[in-house]
Amino acid sequence: MLAEPPGGETDPNIAAVVQNARAVLRAAGYEVVEIAPPRYEDAITTRAQLLAGDFASMLDQTLPIMGKNAVAFYTAAASIVPPLDAAAMSRVYATRQGVAREWSQFMAQYPLVLSPTWSQLPFEVGFDVASPDASRLTLGMFRPVVPANLLGLPSACVPAGRDDATGLPVGVLLTGRLRDDQCLDAAEVIEAHLGLKTPIDPV
């Protein structure tokens, strides 16, 4: 479990929901250890570099059909992770293999990773493209979902509570070692004890 993933800040209310999910899993017989997988921030950086390189290769085709907000978000992202040349992209793929190897070794001992889904509560519509700074902040919010995307690992996102101040739902993420059933089994345990009544009334 990592209630506050490396690489940025996590809202305390979201971290508390993850801690509650840990308690539920423990009560159900899971052994839960608070530990971060290896090279967590390397995984985030590597995924960003791969996306930047892939997107740059198609920029001539995609920019003309992108809306203003999408262009603004891409521009802000590109200012953080500029596109790489072919040689640099080859090195990034090598780095990905190294991260994948270390995660594979880690998950042989820890077959599930419990974390937030996003590190912050949902923002108001339009915040992510309101300014370059807002776009950069948004990129940091979804870092918990990035390792699974980089490494091709199965994940299950499940509601596990609400933020007391706003009433907004908060989910947790379970990432596994190529075992969808293990992710779903643990998600079912959490949802049975902490899940929300549905449908959720709009606030």
C-alpha positions as CSV (number, residue, x, y, z in Angstrom):
1,M,0.0,0.0,0.0
2,L,1.1,3.5,-0.7
3,A,-1.5,6.1,0.5
4,E,0.6,9.0,-0.7
5,P,2.4,8.0,-4.0
6,P,5.8,9.5,-4.6
7,G,6.3,12.4,-7.1
8,G,3.8,14.9,-5.7
9,E,1.3,15.8,-3.0
10,T,-1.7,13.8,-2.1
11,D,-4.9,15.2,-0.5
12,P,-5.1,14.0,3.1
13,N,-8.7,13.0,2.7
14,I,-7.8,10.8,-0.2
15,A,-4.9,9.2,1.7
16,A,-7.3,8.5,4.6
17,V,-9.7,6.6,2.3
18,V,-6.7,4.5,1.1
19,Q,-5.9,3.8,4.8
20,N,-9.5,2.7,5.4
21,A,-9.3,0.4,2.4
22,R,-6.2,-1.1,3.9
23,A,-8.0,-1.8,7.2
24,V,-10.8,-3.5,5.3
25,L,-8.4,-5.7,3.4
26,R,-6.6,-6.6,6.6
27,A,-9.8,-7.6,8.3
28,A,-10.6,-9.8,5.3
29,G,-7.3,-11.7,5.8
30,Y,-5.0,-9.8,3.4
31,E,-1.4,-9.0,4.6
32,V,-0.9,-5.3,3.8
33,V,2.5,-3.6,4.0
34,E,3.1,0.1,3.6
35,I,5.8,0.2,0.9
36,A,6.3,1.9,-2.5
37,P,7.2,-0.2,-5.5
38,P,10.7,0.4,-6.9
39,R,11.4,3.3,-9.3
40,Y,8.0,4.7,-8.9
41,E,9.0,8.2,-10.1
42,D,11.1,6.6,-12.9
43,A,7.9,4.9,-14.1
44,I,6.1,8.2,-14.2
45,T,8.9,10.0,-16.1
46,T,9.4,7.2,-18.6
47,R,5.7,7.0,-19.4
48,A,5.7,10.8,-20.0
49,Q,8.7,10.6,-22.3
50,L,7.2,7.7,-24.3
51,L,3.9,9.6,-24.8
52,A,5.8,12.8,-25.8
53,G,7.8,10.9,-28.4
54,D,4.8,9.1,-29.8
55,F,2.7,12.2,-29.9
56,A,5.4,14.3,-31.6
57,S,5.6,11.7,-34.4
58,M,1.9,12.4,-35.2
59,L,1.7,16.1,-34.4
60,D,1.2,17.2,-38.0
61,Q,-1.9,15.0,-38.2
62,T,-3.3,15.5,-34.8
63,L,-2.9,19.3,-34.2
64,P,-5.3,20.3,-36.9
65,I,-8.1,18.3,-35.4
66,M,-7.5,19.1,-31.8
67,G,-9.6,21.6,-30.0
68,K,-8.3,24.7,-28.3
69,N,-8.3,23.1,-24.9
70,A,-6.5,20.0,-26.1
71,V,-3.8,22.1,-27.7
72,A,-3.4,24.2,-24.5
73,F,-3.0,21.0,-22.4
74,Y,-0.5,19.5,-24.9
75,T,1.5,22.7,-25.0
76,A,1.8,22.7,-21.2
77,A,2.8,19.0,-21.1
78,A,5.4,19.5,-23.8
79,S,7.0,22.3,-21.8
80,I,7.7,19.7,-19.0
81,V,8.6,16.7,-21.2
82,P,9.8,17.9,-24.6
83,P,9.8,15.3,-27.5
84,L,12.9,13.2,-27.8
85,D,14.9,12.2,-30.8
86,A,15.2,8.6,-32.0
87,A,18.3,7.8,-30.0
88,A,16.8,9.2,-26.8
89,M,13.6,7.2,-27.4
90,S,15.6,4.0,-27.7
91,R,17.2,4.8,-24.3
92,V,13.7,5.4,-22.8
93,Y,12.5,2.0,-24.0
94,A,15.6,0.4,-22.3
95,T,14.7,2.3,-19.1
96,R,11.1,1.0,-19.4
97,Q,12.5,-2.6,-19.5
98,G,14.5,-2.0,-16.4
99,V,11.5,-0.6,-14.5
100,A,9.4,-3.5,-15.7
101,R,12.0,-6.0,-14.4
102,E,12.2,-4.4,-11.0
103,W,8.4,-4.2,-10.7
104,S,8.1,-7.9,-11.7
105,Q,10.6,-8.8,-8.9
106,F,8.7,-6.6,-6.4
107,M,5.3,-8.1,-7.4
108,A,6.5,-11.6,-6.9
109,Q,6.4,-10.7,-3.2
110,Y,3.7,-8.1,-3.3
111,P,1.1,-9.2,-5.9
112,L,-1.2,-6.2,-5.4
113,V,-0.6,-2.5,-5.0
114,L,-3.2,-0.4,-3.2
115,S,-3.1,3.3,-3.9
116,P,-5.3,6.4,-4.7
117,T,-6.6,6.6,-8.2
118,W,-6.0,10.3,-8.4
119,S,-4.0,12.1,-5.8
120,Q,-6.4,15.1,-5.5
121,L,-10.2,15.5,-5.4
122,P,-12.0,16.2,-8.7
123,F,-11.5,19.7,-9.9
124,E,-14.0,22.1,-11.4
125,V,-14.6,21.7,-15.2
126,G,-12.0,23.6,-17.1
127,F,-9.4,23.8,-14.4
128,D,-7.0,21.5,-16.3
129,V,-6.8,24.0,-19.2
130,A,-7.3,27.2,-17.3
131,S,-3.5,28.0,-17.4
132,P,-0.2,26.2,-18.1
133,D,0.3,25.9,-14.3
134,A,-3.1,24.2,-13.9
135,S,-2.3,21.8,-16.7
136,R,1.0,20.9,-15.0
137,L,-0.8,20.4,-11.7
138,T,-3.3,18.1,-13.4
139,L,-0.5,16.0,-14.9
140,G,0.7,15.3,-11.3
141,M,-2.7,14.4,-10.1
142,F,-3.1,11.2,-12.1
143,R,0.4,9.8,-11.4
144,P,-1.0,6.8,-9.4
145,V,-2.5,5.3,-12.6
146,V,0.7,5.8,-14.7
147,P,2.8,2.8,-13.7
148,A,0.1,0.3,-14.7
149,N,-0.2,2.1,-18.1
150,L,3.5,2.0,-18.6
151,L,3.9,-1.7,-17.7
152,G,0.7,-3.1,-19.0
153,L,-0.6,-4.3,-15.6
154,P,-4.2,-4.9,-14.8
155,S,-5.9,-2.5,-12.4
156,A,-9.3,-2.1,-10.7
157,C,-10.7,1.2,-9.5
158,V,-13.4,1.0,-6.9
159,P,-15.3,3.5,-4.8
160,A,-14.2,3.5,-1.2
161,G,-15.7,6.6,0.4
162,R,-16.6,10.2,0.1
163,D,-14.8,13.5,1.0
164,D,-16.6,14.8,4.0
165,A,-16.3,18.5,3.0
166,T,-17.6,18.2,-0.6
167,G,-19.5,14.9,-0.6
168,L,-17.5,13.8,-3.7
169,P,-16.8,10.1,-4.1
170,V,-13.2,8.9,-3.7
171,G,-11.9,5.7,-5.3
172,V,-8.9,3.6,-4.7
173,L,-6.8,1.7,-7.2
174,L,-5.6,-1.9,-7.1
175,T,-2.9,-2.9,-9.5
176,G,-1.9,-6.5,-9.9
177,R,0.8,-8.7,-11.5
178,L,-1.1,-9.8,-14.7
179,R,-3.9,-11.3,-12.6
180,D,-7.2,-9.5,-13.2
181,D,-8.9,-11.9,-10.8
182,Q,-6.7,-10.8,-7.9
183,C,-7.5,-7.1,-8.6
184,L,-11.2,-7.8,-8.8
185,D,-11.3,-10.0,-5.7
186,A,-9.7,-7.3,-3.6
187,A,-11.8,-4.6,-5.1
188,E,-15.0,-6.6,-4.3
189,V,-13.9,-6.8,-0.6
190,I,-13.4,-3.0,-0.5
191,E,-16.6,-2.2,-2.3
192,A,-18.6,-4.5,0.0
193,H,-17.5,-2.5,3.1
194,L,-16.8,1.0,1.8
195,G,-18.7,1.3,-1.5
196,L,-21.3,4.0,-2.1
197,K,-24.9,3.7,-2.8
198,T,-25.6,4.1,-6.5
199,P,-26.7,6.0,-8.4
200,I,-24.9,9.0,-6.7
201,D,-27.1,12.1,-6.4
202,P,-25.4,15.1,-8.0
203,V,-24.1,17.6,-5.5
